[in-house]
Amino acid sequence: METPKNEKFRDSIGTINEEGKRSWVYPKKPSGNFYKYRSYVSYFLLVILFSAPFIKINGNQFLLFNVLERKFNIFGFPFWPQDFHLVVISMIIGVVFITLFTVVFGRIFCGWICPQTIFMEMVFRKIEYWIEGDRNKQIKLDKQPWNAEKIRKRITKWTAFFIISFFIANIFLAYIIGSDELLGYITDGPLNHLNTFIALLIFTGVFYFIFAWFREQVCIIACPYGRLQGVLLDNQSVVVAYDYVRGEKETGRAKFRKDEDRATTGKGDCIDCKQCVYVCPTNIDIRNGTQLECINCTACIDECDTMMEKVGLPKGLIRYASIDNIEKKTPFKFTARMKGYSAVLFILVGVLIGMLFLRNDVEARILRLPGQLYQHKENGIISNAYSYKIINKTVDEIEDVSYKLLSHKGKIETVTHQNFEVPKQGLAEGSLFIELHQSQLTKEKMKIKIGVYSGNKLIETTTTSFLGPRSYR
């Protein structure tokens, strides 16, 4: 079945030409109120991104994702493998939040918050405009032969891209290994940490490839979020939309003519200048409707408002609006689906906050040694062997640590020292013996409660099992 003429654009993405080859995008340099506000948001987020690894809260790095050592800091809160359930809930909250935001505002996350868009449009693209010029100059430079001017501009651009990519790779490395570790590597020199330096160069190459060549293809091809729009959006979702009712009217769009009364001719307010297409970073025509390539960057809104102002027509031909708002003039309404996502998000945030308050800074585990049975000792004493592990999630060393039985009368003896220290953000592990008199054994296997003390202060409690002979049940 042949695709209708006005729907043929959906047969291919905006960056592929009729021959099926990559169509390089030369977006016009955007300007306008939305671009100005988006710049402010981007610079704010860039400051956070570059400073977060170097900000410390109670000695903890503000954001740390050390997968190698399984240490994570989120907003200054340290998370260990034992706290993995909290990380999972945090990730689920992030997914639900983005889903809710998409249902309400479409792909606004991509245009305003996504690091890929911020780096591409607010860093690399601006450098490109500065070195090579605006859209027309870039097209002309691309077509001209490799003369001195083209070589100079291209080498300058590629060098600047590589330096920035190297800087970004270092920042991301600080998120993985920690800023203190990174600064130590820099002080020692790359030759003393050759493996890390090679990995850093690989990441630099990846960033360079993405921002120098792959570019908008990340949003169109690699990122699955764009595909979710078809599932999440509905007629009440507020997206960057073209008001086709006003833009087309009875006879459709037409070029602007001076002193023409478009109202009497039935022509729409769209003057078919195609500036909204030229400024689009993913090379789509927003007048065709919502498309997966659209990242809601608002560049087309600014450009259309500028053209409407020049020809004396009302602004807002392209604006944030829902389909129902354009077709029926209905105002925004918080739908049942939006309320459902909000309720789920509220519950998950409440659960996470509750778990964070209940979370201990010290975690102790005492487990019976596998394969070991109880031992009979003189005077009716039964002994069990255990391994212990204490995790210190704080930035302070815990001193004079000892164990005491809380549920029974007995004795705990550690193999090495009776009292020991647990390093900051580290762990202490070893072996111990628990001894109980046979008169306290009410059954073959029973639970006992143990307190972990720092000096005379109880800092954690834990339980374990104690085995005894069957005859004492």
C-alpha positions in Angstrom: 0.0 0.0 0.0 1.4 3.4 -1.0 2.0 5.9 1.8 0.0 9.1 1.4 2.0 12.0 0.1 1.8 14.0 3.4 3.0 11.0 5.4 6.0 10.0 3.3 8.3 11.7 5.8 7.6 8.9 8.2 9.2 6.3 5.9 12.7 7.5 6.8 14.4 9.5 9.5 15.3 13.1 8.9 19.1 12.5 8.6 18.9 9.9 5.8 18.6 11.1 2.2 16.7 9.4 -0.7 19.7 7.2 -1.5 19.7 5.9 2.0 23.0 7.7 2.9 23.7 10.0 5.8 22.5 13.5 5.2 24.8 15.8 7.2 22.8 18.4 9.2 23.9 22.0 9.1 21.5 23.7 11.6 21.1 27.4 11.6 22.4 29.1 14.7 19.4 29.5 17.0 18.5 32.6 18.8 15.5 33.9 20.9 14.0 33.7 24.3 13.7 29.9 24.6 17.3 29.5 23.4 18.5 32.1 26.0 16.6 30.3 28.8 17.9 26.9 27.6 21.4 28.3 27.7 21.0 29.3 31.3 19.7 25.9 32.2 22.6 24.2 30.3 25.3 26.3 31.9 23.8 25.6 35.4 23.8 21.9 34.7 27.3 22.0 33.2 28.6 23.7 36.4 27.0 20.9 38.5 28.3 18.2 36.2 31.9 19.5 36.3 31.9 20.4 40.0 29.9 17.4 41.5 32.9 15.0 41.7 34.9 17.7 43.6 32.2 18.6 46.1 32.4 16.9 49.5 29.5 16.5 52.0 30.7 15.1 55.4 33.8 13.9 53.6 31.8 12.0 50.9 32.1 12.9 47.2 28.7 14.4 46.1 28.3 11.9 43.3 30.4 8.8 42.9 29.7 5.7 40.8 32.7 3.5 41.5 31.6 0.2 39.9 35.1 -1.3 40.2 35.1 -1.1 44.0 31.3 -1.2 44.3 31.1 2.2 46.1 28.4 4.7 45.2 27.7 8.2 46.6 24.4 9.8 45.6 24.0 13.4 46.9 26.7 12.8 49.5 25.0 9.6 50.8 27.4 6.6 50.5 25.9 3.3 49.2 27.6 -0.1 49.5 26.6 -3.4 47.8 24.5 -4.1 50.9 22.5 -0.9 50.0 21.9 -2.0 46.4 18.1 -2.1 47.0 18.2 1.6 47.6 20.1 2.2 44.3 17.5 0.1 42.5 14.6 2.1 44.0 16.4 5.4 43.1 16.7 4.2 39.5 13.1 3.2 39.4 12.1 6.6 40.7 14.2 8.2 38.0 12.5 6.1 35.3 9.0 6.9 36.7 9.8 10.6 36.9 11.0 10.7 33.3 7.9 8.8 32.3 5.6 11.2 34.1 7.5 14.2 32.6 7.2 12.7 29.1 3.4 12.0 29.5 2.9 15.6 30.5 5.6 17.5 28.5 6.8 15.2 25.9 10.5 14.8 25.1 11.4 18.0 27.0 14.1 16.1 29.0 16.0 15.6 25.8 16.0 19.3 24.7 16.7 20.9 28.1 18.4 18.4 30.5 20.0 15.5 28.5 23.9 15.7 28.7 24.1 14.7 25.0 22.0 17.7 23.9 23.7 20.1 26.3 27.2 19.1 25.1 26.3 19.0 21.5 24.3 22.2 21.2 25.8 24.4 24.0 29.5 23.4 23.7 30.5 21.6 20.5 28.0 23.3 18.2 28.9 26.8 19.5 32.6 26.1 18.9 31.7 25.1 15.3 29.7 28.3 14.8 32.7 30.3 16.1 35.2 28.6 13.9 33.3 27.8 10.7 30.4 30.2 10.8 26.6 29.8 10.5 24.7 27.3 8.4 25.4 28.8 4.9 29.1 29.2 5.6 29.4 25.6 6.9 27.7 24.3 3.7 30.0 26.4 1.6 33.1 25.3 3.5 32.1 21.6 3.2 31.8 21.9 -0.6 35.0 23.8 -1.3 38.3 22.0 -2.0 40.9 21.4 0.7 42.6 24.7 0.5 44.5 26.5 3.3 41.4 28.0 4.7 39.5 24.7 5.0 42.5 22.8 6.4 43.1 25.6 9.0 39.5 25.7 10.1 39.0 21.9 10.2 42.2 21.2 12.1 41.3 24.0 14.6 37.9 22.6 15.1 39.0 19.0 15.4 41.8 20.0 17.9 39.3 21.9 20.0 36.9 19.0 19.9 39.6 16.6 21.0 40.7 18.8 23.9 37.2 19.2 25.2 36.5 15.4 24.8 39.7 14.7 26.8 38.5 17.1 29.5 35.0 15.5 29.6 36.6 12.0 29.8 38.6 13.2 32.9 35.5 14.5 34.6 33.7 11.2 33.9 36.7 9.3 35.3 36.4 11.3 38.5 32.8 10.0 38.8 34.1 6.4 38.5 37.3 6.3 40.5 36.8 9.4 42.7 38.2 13.0 42.4 41.0 12.4 44.9 42.2 9.4 43.0 42.1 11.3 39.7 44.0 14.2 41.1 46.6 11.8 42.5 47.0 10.2 39.0 47.4 13.6 37.4 50.1 14.5 40.0 51.9 11.2 39.5 51.9 11.5 35.8 50.2 9.3 33.1 53.3 7.0 32.7 52.9 5.8 36.3 49.3 4.8 35.6 49.5 3.7 32.0 46.4 1.4 32.0 44.2 4.1 33.4 45.6 6.6 30.9 45.0 4.2 28.0 41.4 3.8 29.2 41.1 7.6 29.4 42.2 7.9 25.8 39.6 5.3 24.7 36.9 7.3 26.4 38.2 10.5 24.8 38.0 8.8 21.4 34.4 7.7 22.2 33.3 11.2 23.1 35.1 12.7 20.1 33.4 10.2 17.8 30.0 11.1 19.2 30.3 14.8 19.1 32.4 15.2 16.0 30.7 12.7 13.7 27.8 10.7 15.2 26.1 13.8 16.7 22.3 13.9 16.4 22.3 10.2 15.4 22.7 9.4 19.1 19.2 10.9 19.8 17.6 9.4 16.6 19.2 5.9 16.4 21.0 5.0 19.6 18.7 6.4 22.3 15.6 4.3 23.0 13.8 7.2 24.7 12.6 8.7 21.4 10.8 5.4 20.6 8.9 5.7 23.9 7.1 8.8 22.8 4.7 6.7 20.7 3.7 4.8 23.8 3.7 7.6 26.4 2.3 10.6 24.4 -1.4 11.3 23.9 -3.5 14.2 22.8 -3.2 15.9 26.2 0.6 15.8 26.2 2.2 19.3 25.9 4.9 19.1 23.2 6.6 21.5 20.7 3.8 21.6 18.1 2.9 23.4 15.0 -0.6 25.0 15.0 -1.8 23.6 11.7 -5.3 24.9 12.2 -4.0 28.4 12.2 -1.0 27.8 9.9 -2.9 26.1 7.1 -6.5 27.5 7.3 -8.6 27.0 4.2 -6.1 27.2 1.4 -2.9 26.1 3.1 0.5 27.8 3.7 1.9 30.3 1.2 4.8 32.7 0.8 4.4 36.1 2.3 3.5 39.0 0.1 3.7 42.6 1.4 0.4 44.4 1.9 -1.5 41.1 1.5 -4.6 40.5 3.7 -4.2 36.7 4.3 -7.4 36.6 6.2 -9.5 37.4 3.1 -7.5 35.0 0.8 -7.9 32.1 3.2 -4.2 31.5 3.4 -2.7 30.2 6.6 -0.3 32.1 8.8 2.6 29.9 7.9 4.6 31.8 5.2 6.5 28.6 4.2 9.9 30.3 4.9 11.3 26.9 6.2 13.4 28.6 8.9 12.0 26.1 11.4 13.5 23.3 9.2 16.9 25.0 8.8 17.3 25.6 12.5 16.3 22.1 13.6 19.3 20.1 14.9 17.7 16.8 13.8 16.7 18.1 10.3 12.9 17.6 10.6 9.9 19.7 9.5 7.9 20.3 12.7 4.9 21.2 10.5 4.6 17.4 9.7 3.6 16.8 13.3 5.2 15.1 16.3 8.1 12.9 15.2 10.6 10.6 17.0 13.5 12.8 15.9 12.1 15.9 17.7 14.0 16.5 20.9 11.8 19.5 22.0 14.7 21.9 21.8 12.4 24.9 21.0 14.8 26.2 18.3 11.9 26.2 15.8 9.7 28.1 18.3 12.2 30.9 18.5 12.8 31.0 14.8 9.1 31.0 13.9 8.3 33.8 16.5 11.1 35.9 14.9 9.6 35.4 11.4 6.0 36.1 12.6 7.2 39.3 14.2 8.9 40.4 11.0 5.8 40.0 8.9 3.4 41.4 11.5 1.6 38.2 12.4 0.9 36.8 15.9 3.6 34.7 17.5 2.9 31.2 18.7 2.4 29.4 15.4 4.8 26.9 16.8 4.6 26.6 20.5 4.3 24.3 23.5 0.8 22.9 23.1 -1.2 19.6 23.1 -3.1 18.2 20.1 -6.4 18.9 21.9 -5.4 22.5 22.6 -4.7 23.0 18.9 -7.8 21.3 17.6 -10.3 22.0 20.3 -8.7 24.9 22.2 -9.1 22.9 25.4 -6.8 24.0 28.2 -4.2 21.6 29.8 -5.8 19.0 32.1 -4.2 16.6 34.6 -5.4 13.3 33.3 -6.0 10.1 35.1 -2.9 8.6 33.6 -0.8 11.5 34.9 -2.4 11.1 38.4 -1.5 7.4 38.3 2.1 8.0 37.5 2.2 10.8 40.2 0.8 8.5 42.8 3.4 5.8 42.0 6.2 8.4 42.1 5.0 9.8 45.4 4.9 6.3 47.0 8.3 5.4 45.7 9.9 8.6 47.0 8.2 8.0 50.4 9.6 4.5 50.5 13.1 5.7 49.6 13.1 8.5 52.2 11.9 6.0 54.9 14.7 3.5 54.0 17.3 6.3 54.0 16.2 7.3 57.6 16.3 3.6 58.7 19.6 3.0 57.1 22.5 2.4 59.5 26.0 3.9 59.0 27.5 0.7 60.3 26.5 -2.7 59.2 27.5 -6.0 60.8 27.2 -9.6 59.6 28.1 -12.6 61.7 27.7 -16.0 60.0 28.6 -19.5 61.1 31.6 -21.0 59.4 30.2 -23.4 56.7 30.8 -27.1 57.5 31.7 -26.4 61.2 29.7 -28.1 64.0 29.5 -27.1 67.6 32.3 -28.0 70.1 32.0 -29.4 73.6 34.2 -27.7 76.2 34.7 -28.3 79.8 32.0 -27.3 82.4 29.2 -27.8 80.0 30.2 -25.0 77.6 29.2 -25.3 73.9 31.2 -23.3 71.4 30.4 -22.2 67.8 32.8 -20.7 65.2 31.8 -17.7 63.1 33.1 -15.2 60.6 32.3 -11.6 61.0 32.3 -8.5 58.7 31.7 -4.9 59.8 31.2 -2.2 57.1 31.8 1.4 58.1 29.9 3.7 55.7 31.1 6.9 57.4 34.2 9.0 56.8 35.5 8.5 60.4 37.4 5.6 61.7 35.5 3.6 64.3 37.7 2.7 67.3 37.6 0.2 70.2 35.1 -2.1 68.5 33.9 -5.1 70.5 31.0 -7.7 70.6 28.7 -8.5 73.4 25.9 -11.0 73.7 22.5 -9.2 74.2 20.0 -12.1 74.3 21.9 -14.7 76.3 24.6 -15.0 79.0 27.8 -16.1 77.4 31.2 -15.1 76.0 32.4 -13.8 72.6 36.1 -14.1 71.7 37.6 -12.8 68.5 40.5 -14.7 67.1 43.0 -11.8 66.9 42.2 -8.9 69.2 39.2 -8.5 71.5 38.9 -4.9 70.5 39.7 -3.6 67.0 39.2 -0.7 64.6 37.1 -0.3 61.5 38.7 2.1 58.9 36.7 4.9 57.4 34.5 3.9 54.4 36.1 0.4 54.8 35.5 -2.9 56.5 36.9 -5.2 59.1 36.5 -8.9 59.0 37.8 -11.9 60.9 36.7 -14.9 63.0 35.2 -15.3 66.4 33.9 -17.9 68.8 30.6 -17.7 70.8 30.3 -19.8 73.9 27.1 -20.6 75.8 26.4 -22.9 78.7 24.4 -26.0 77.7 21.6 -25.0 80.2 20.7 -22.0 77.9 20.1 -24.2 74.9 16.4 -24.7 74.5 16.6 -26.3 71.1 19.1 -27.6 68.5 19.3 -24.4 66.6 18.4 -21.0 68.0 18.7 -17.3 67.3 21.0 -15.1 69.4 21.3 -11.3 69.4 24.7 -9.6 69.4 25.6 -6.0 70.0 28.5 -4.2 68.3 30.0 -1.6 70.5 32.5 1.3 70.0 33.8 1.7 73.5 30.6 1.7 75.7 28.4 2.9 72.8 26.1 0.5 71.0 26.4 1.2 67.3 24.7 -1.8 65.7 22.9 -5.0 66.5 22.8 -8.2 64.5 21.5 -11.8 64.9 23.0 -15.2 64.0 22.2 -18.9 64.7 23.7 -21.1 67.4 23.9 -24.9 67.2 23.8 -27.3 70.1 23.4 -31.0 70.6 20.0 -32.6 70.1 19.9 -33.9 73.6 19.5 -30.3 74.9 16.4 -29.5 73.0 
